[in-house]
Amino acid sequence: MRTPNKETELTQQNKIKLYTLDVTDENSVDKATEGILSDFGTVDVVTYRT
């Protein structure tokens, strides 16, 4: 998240959940994936923003 102080504002919206993730760390990716699947059961869309 480019602006971490907006986390509270975003998570108050319906069905928005944030996950900490470092794409250069495989364990971090695995942990985030497990959390997402646990919370939602599936992934419908993945986007990448630079």
Secondary structure as a PSIPRED ss2 file (coil, helix, strand):
# PSIPRED VFORMAT (PSIPRED V4.0)

   1 M C   1.000  0.000  0.000
   2 R C   1.000  0.000  0.000
   3 T C   1.000  0.000  0.000
   4 P H   0.000  1.000  0.000
   5 N H   0.000  1.000  0.000
   6 K H   0.000  1.000  0.000
   7 E H   0.000  1.000  0.000
   8 T H   0.000  1.000  0.000
   9 E H   0.000  1.000  0.000
  10 L H   0.000  1.000  0.000
  11 T H   0.000  1.000  0.000
  12 Q C   1.000  0.000  0.000
  13 Q C   1.000  0.000  0.000
  14 N C   1.000  0.000  0.000
  15 K C   1.000  0.000  0.000
  16 I C   1.000  0.000  0.000
  17 K C   1.000  0.000  0.000
  18 L C   1.000  0.000  0.000
  19 Y C   1.000  0.000  0.000
  20 T C   1.000  0.000  0.000
  21 L C   1.000  0.000  0.000
  22 D C   1.000  0.000  0.000
  23 V C   1.000  0.000  0.000
  24 T C   1.000  0.000  0.000
  25 D C   1.000  0.000  0.000
  26 E H   0.000  1.000  0.000
  27 N H   0.000  1.000  0.000
  28 S H   0.000  1.000  0.000
  29 V H   0.000  1.000  0.000
  30 D H   0.000  1.000  0.000
  31 K H   0.000  1.000  0.000
  32 A H   0.000  1.000  0.000
  33 T H   0.000  1.000  0.000
  34 E H   0.000  1.000  0.000
  35 G H   0.000  1.000  0.000
  36 I H   0.000  1.000  0.000
  37 L H   0.000  1.000  0.000
  38 S H   0.000  1.000  0.000
  39 D H   0.000  1.000  0.000
  40 F H   0.000  1.000  0.000
  41 G C   1.000  0.000  0.000
  42 T C   1.000  0.000  0.000
  43 V C   1.000  0.000  0.000
  44 D C   1.000  0.000  0.000
  45 V C   1.000  0.000  0.000
  46 V C   1.000  0.000  0.000
  47 T C   1.000  0.000  0.000
  48 Y C   1.000  0.000  0.000
  49 R C   1.000  0.000  0.000
  50 T C   1.000  0.000  0.000
